Amino acid sequence: MLKQIGKSLQQARTVRGLTQTELGALVGLPQSHISKIERGETDFQWTTLEQIANAVGLSPLLVPTGLVPLVESLMNGRKGKDEEEPVPLVGSLMETEG
């Protein structure tokens, strides 16, 4: 899942015309950490994901794992909609027993 999120962040960053260094400056992280996040090589806190996602025009959204395909199919149906509206970044939460 980290690689999928990283790829989404990277694509959004390049669409916005930002370098990793510029994005890092916006969110207070070094370029090397942005690079690791985009490659899915490091874990990060929710607040970090939220800051990066907002900086590149995405809206983070956590849904239960079983609902990810449904949410993704709904999001694919909104292509061509208002470009100014933030695009959700879909991730998943693992369900735990207890």
N, C-alpha and C positions, 0 to 999 in steps of 0.2 A: 504494500500500500504506500510506503514512503516513496518508492520510485514513481508511482502513478501521480501522487501529489506533487512531487518535484518536477515531473514533466509538465504538469498543468501550470505550475508557477513559472517555469522557464518559458513556455509558449506565451503566456500572458505578458511576461516581462518583455519579450522580444517584440510582440505586437505593439506595446507601449513605447518601443524605441529606447528602452533603458538598458544600460550595461549592468553587469553584476555589481560593479563598484558604485554606480549611481543608486541602484536599489539598496545596497548596503548602507549608503549614506542616509537615505530616506528613513530607514528603520533602525539605524544604529548598530549595524553588524559589519564585520569585515567581509570583503569580497570572498575570501577563502571559505567562510561559513555559508554564504549564499551559494557558492559553487557546490559544497557538500550537500546542502539541502536539495538543490536541483537534481543532483545525481542520486538522491535517495540514500546517501551514505551516513547520515546522522539523524538522530532523533531530535525533536524540538518540542518546546512547550506550546500549548494552545495559543497563548498570547503572542508568541513569535509568529506562528502560522497566520493568525489574524492580522497582525501588522503587515506582513509581507503580502498577503492576499489583498488587503485593502489598498496597498500601494500600487498594485498592478491591476486593480479594477475587478477583483474577484470577491465574492462573499462566501466565507467559509460556512459550511453546513454539515453538521454531524447527524447521521441517521443510523438506525440499527442495520447491521450487516445485511440482513435479509431483505431490506427495502432499497438497497443501493441500486439494483437493476431497474426497479420501478422509477426511482428518482432520476436516474440517468436517461431513461427513455423519455420521461417528461421534459427533461432539459434539452434533449436533442430535438424535440418538437418546437422549441422556441427560437431556432436558428432563423435569422433574418428579422428578428424583433428589434426593438429600440436599442441601438448601440450604446446609449448613455446609461442604460439600466445595468447595474452590476450583475455579473454572471456568477451563480453559485459555484463554489468549489466543493465537490461532494467527496466526503471521506466516510469512513465507517467506524463504528464502535464494536468491539468484540463483546459478546454477551458472556457474562461470567456467572457461575453458580454461586448461590449464597445469599 
